Amino acid sequence: MKITVTNCTKNFESYRAQRVKSLFNAEDGSTFTKEFELDIDGLDWGIGLIVGASGSGKTSIGRQFFNQDKITNLYDGWDISKPIIDCILPNGNFNSATGALAAVGLGDVPSWLRPFNALSNGQQFRAGLARLITDAPDEVVVDEFTSVVDRQIAKIGAMAFAKSWRRNKGKKVVLLSCHYDIIEWLQPDWVYDVNTKVLKKKLKSGNDRASNLTFGRSTELTGSCLKSIII
């Protein structure tokens, strides 16, 4: 898969713009073009991760990844006149909605009865993951994955999301993030580093099942804390 990112703006000729061009030998900053090669054609995958620094082109890649813009925002589209339990799979199975909330680590039952805007950043992040898991689009891109939550919640949330998403057989999600610390917790099928243009794929073991050793985790999370229910 080859993706070409080209962004263009006006070539400004103001006094300060001209001085910048003169002082720093920058003839034109109005055009930004980069090419990215992701060798994933023919790969059987469900979770992909694109990482890189801010401004490296992750969002532009995400907009083109499935040949059309399929970026979703975990924080948009919530009806704040209703509790989140009414907004997740509203026409579907009640147990599936509560199960998704518990699966991503949002086991604080009273929070299910609050509108989205009344939740903490961490709770909003997990509620968004629960809604995405239950909506289960065939192809979706999530921008700024784990960007607005603390790193411990990010790691545990990434692991919980991956475990739940893999139950959606045949569905594909591409996560865009500037944080590398979630890789070992997410255990994606492939990781593409925009900064180095290096693609790493998750190895397959002899029985053709994904190996957990490709993106090693130094600390194992044990216990049943992700599915605890707080009443």
C-alpha positions as CSV (number, residue, x, y, z in Angstrom):
1,M,0.0,0.0,0.0
2,K,1.5,3.3,-1.1
3,I,0.1,6.6,0.3
4,T,1.1,10.0,-0.9
5,V,0.3,13.0,1.3
6,T,0.2,16.4,-0.3
7,N,-0.9,19.5,1.6
8,C,-0.9,22.9,0.0
9,T,-1.5,26.4,1.4
10,K,-1.0,29.9,0.0
11,N,2.6,31.0,-0.6
12,F,2.6,34.1,1.7
13,E,4.6,37.1,0.7
14,S,4.3,39.2,3.8
15,Y,7.3,41.1,5.2
16,R,8.0,38.5,8.0
17,A,7.4,35.6,5.6
18,Q,10.0,37.1,3.2
19,R,12.5,37.6,6.1
20,V,12.1,34.0,7.1
21,K,12.7,32.8,3.6
22,S,15.8,35.0,3.4
23,L,17.3,34.2,6.8
24,F,16.7,30.5,6.8
25,N,17.0,29.8,3.0
26,A,13.4,28.6,2.9
27,E,12.1,29.3,-0.6
28,D,8.6,28.0,-0.1
29,G,6.7,26.5,2.8
30,S,3.3,26.2,1.1
31,T,3.7,22.7,-0.1
32,F,4.1,19.5,2.0
33,T,4.6,16.2,0.2
34,K,5.5,12.9,1.6
35,E,5.2,9.3,0.5
36,F,4.6,6.3,2.8
37,E,4.9,2.6,1.8
38,L,3.0,0.1,4.1
39,D,3.6,-3.4,3.0
40,I,0.4,-5.0,4.4
41,D,-1.3,-6.1,1.3
42,G,-2.4,-9.7,1.7
43,L,-1.8,-9.6,5.5
44,D,-4.6,-11.0,7.7
45,W,-5.0,-8.3,10.3
46,G,-7.5,-6.6,12.6
47,I,-5.6,-3.9,14.5
48,G,-3.0,-1.6,13.0
49,L,-1.1,1.2,14.7
50,I,0.5,4.3,13.1
51,V,2.8,6.2,15.4
52,G,4.8,9.3,15.0
53,A,5.4,12.8,16.3
54,S,2.9,15.5,16.0
55,G,2.8,17.0,12.5
56,S,4.4,13.9,11.0
57,G,1.4,13.1,8.7
58,K,-0.5,10.5,10.7
59,T,-3.9,12.1,10.3
60,S,-3.3,12.6,6.6
61,I,-2.4,8.9,6.2
62,G,-5.5,7.9,8.2
63,R,-7.8,9.9,5.9
64,Q,-6.5,8.0,2.9
65,F,-6.0,4.6,4.4
66,F,-9.2,2.9,3.3
67,N,-9.3,5.0,0.1
68,Q,-11.7,7.4,1.9
69,D,-11.9,9.3,5.1
70,K,-13.1,6.9,7.8
71,I,-11.7,8.7,10.8
72,T,-14.0,8.5,13.8
73,N,-13.7,10.6,17.0
74,L,-14.4,8.8,20.3
75,Y,-15.6,12.0,21.9
76,D,-18.0,13.2,19.2
77,G,-21.7,12.3,18.7
78,W,-22.8,11.8,22.3
79,D,-26.2,12.9,23.3
80,I,-25.6,14.7,26.6
81,S,-29.3,14.7,27.4
82,K,-29.0,11.0,28.1
83,P,-26.8,8.7,30.2
84,I,-24.0,6.9,28.3
85,I,-25.8,3.6,28.9
86,D,-28.5,4.9,26.5
87,C,-26.0,6.0,23.9
88,I,-24.1,2.8,23.5
89,L,-25.8,0.3,21.2
90,P,-29.1,2.2,21.8
91,N,-31.2,-0.2,19.6
92,G,-29.2,-3.3,20.6
93,N,-28.8,-5.7,23.4
94,F,-28.5,-4.3,26.9
95,N,-26.1,-6.9,28.1
96,S,-23.8,-6.2,25.1
97,A,-23.7,-2.5,26.1
98,T,-22.9,-3.2,29.7
99,G,-20.5,-5.9,28.8
100,A,-18.6,-3.6,26.5
101,L,-18.3,-1.0,29.2
102,A,-17.0,-3.5,31.7
103,A,-14.6,-5.0,29.1
104,V,-12.8,-1.7,28.5
105,G,-12.4,-1.1,32.2
106,L,-15.3,1.3,32.9
107,G,-16.7,-0.8,35.7
108,D,-17.9,2.1,37.7
109,V,-21.7,1.5,37.4
110,P,-22.9,4.9,38.6
111,S,-20.9,6.5,35.7
112,W,-23.1,4.6,33.3
113,L,-26.0,6.7,34.5
114,R,-24.3,10.0,33.7
115,P,-24.1,11.9,30.4
116,F,-20.8,11.9,28.5
117,N,-19.9,15.4,29.4
118,A,-20.1,14.6,33.2
119,L,-17.4,11.9,32.9
120,S,-13.7,12.3,33.6
121,N,-11.2,12.2,30.7
122,G,-10.4,8.6,31.5
123,Q,-14.0,7.6,31.7
124,Q,-14.8,9.4,28.4
125,F,-12.0,7.6,26.7
126,R,-13.2,4.2,27.8
127,A,-16.8,5.0,27.0
128,G,-15.7,5.9,23.5
129,L,-13.9,2.6,23.2
130,A,-17.0,0.7,24.4
131,R,-19.2,2.5,21.8
132,L,-16.7,1.8,19.0
133,I,-16.5,-1.9,20.0
134,T,-20.3,-2.3,19.9
135,D,-20.7,-0.3,16.7
136,A,-18.0,-2.5,15.1
137,P,-17.7,-0.8,11.7
138,D,-16.0,-2.9,9.0
139,E,-13.2,-0.4,8.6
140,V,-12.4,2.5,10.9
141,V,-9.6,4.9,11.8
142,V,-9.2,6.4,15.3
143,D,-7.1,9.6,15.6
144,E,-5.4,10.8,18.7
145,F,-5.7,7.4,20.3
146,T,-4.9,7.7,24.1
147,S,-3.7,11.3,23.6
148,V,-5.8,12.9,26.3
149,V,-5.5,10.4,29.1
150,D,-2.8,9.6,31.6
151,R,-0.3,6.9,30.5
152,Q,-1.5,4.2,32.9
153,I,-5.1,4.5,31.7
154,A,-3.8,4.6,28.2
155,K,-1.9,1.4,28.5
156,I,-4.6,-0.6,30.3
157,G,-7.3,0.9,28.0
158,A,-5.2,-0.1,24.9
159,M,-4.9,-3.7,26.1
160,A,-8.6,-3.9,27.0
161,F,-9.7,-2.5,23.7
162,A,-7.5,-4.9,21.7
163,K,-8.9,-7.9,23.6
164,S,-12.4,-6.8,22.9
165,W,-11.9,-5.7,19.3
166,R,-10.4,-9.0,18.3
167,R,-13.8,-10.6,19.0
168,N,-15.1,-8.6,16.0
169,K,-13.8,-11.1,13.4
170,G,-13.0,-9.5,10.0
171,K,-13.3,-5.9,11.3
172,K,-10.3,-3.6,10.8
173,V,-9.3,-0.6,12.9
174,V,-6.3,1.7,12.4
175,L,-5.2,3.7,15.5
176,L,-3.2,6.9,15.2
177,S,-1.1,7.9,18.1
178,C,2.0,9.9,19.1
179,H,2.7,7.6,22.0
180,Y,4.9,4.6,21.7
181,D,4.3,3.2,25.2
182,I,1.0,1.6,24.2
183,I,2.5,-0.7,21.6
184,E,3.4,-3.5,24.0
185,W,0.0,-3.3,25.6
186,L,-2.0,-3.0,22.4
187,Q,-0.2,-5.9,20.7
188,P,-1.4,-4.7,17.2
189,D,-1.0,-6.9,14.1
190,W,1.3,-4.2,12.6
191,V,3.0,-0.9,13.6
192,Y,4.1,1.8,11.2
193,D,6.4,4.5,12.5
194,V,5.9,7.6,10.4
195,N,9.1,9.2,11.6
196,T,11.4,6.3,10.5
197,K,9.1,4.9,7.8
198,V,9.6,1.4,9.3
199,L,6.8,-1.2,9.3
200,K,6.9,-4.0,11.9
201,K,4.5,-6.9,11.7
202,K,3.5,-9.2,14.4
203,L,5.1,-12.6,13.9
204,K,3.1,-15.8,13.5
205,S,3.9,-18.8,15.5
206,G,4.0,-22.4,14.1
207,N,0.3,-22.9,14.6
208,D,-0.4,-19.7,12.7
209,R,-1.6,-17.8,15.8
210,A,-0.3,-14.4,16.6
211,S,2.7,-14.5,18.9
212,N,2.7,-12.3,22.0
213,L,6.5,-12.0,21.8
214,T,6.8,-9.6,18.9
215,F,6.0,-6.5,20.9
216,G,7.3,-7.6,24.3
217,R,5.7,-6.4,27.5
218,S,8.0,-5.9,30.5
219,T,5.1,-5.9,33.0
220,E,2.2,-8.2,32.9
221,L,-1.2,-7.1,34.2
222,T,-2.8,-9.7,36.3
223,G,-6.1,-10.1,38.1
224,S,-9.6,-9.3,37.1
225,C,-9.5,-5.5,37.6
226,L,-10.6,-4.7,34.1
227,K,-14.0,-6.3,34.6
228,S,-14.7,-5.3,38.2
229,I,-18.0,-3.7,38.8
230,I,-18.2,-0.8,41.3
231,I,-21.7,-0.2,42.7
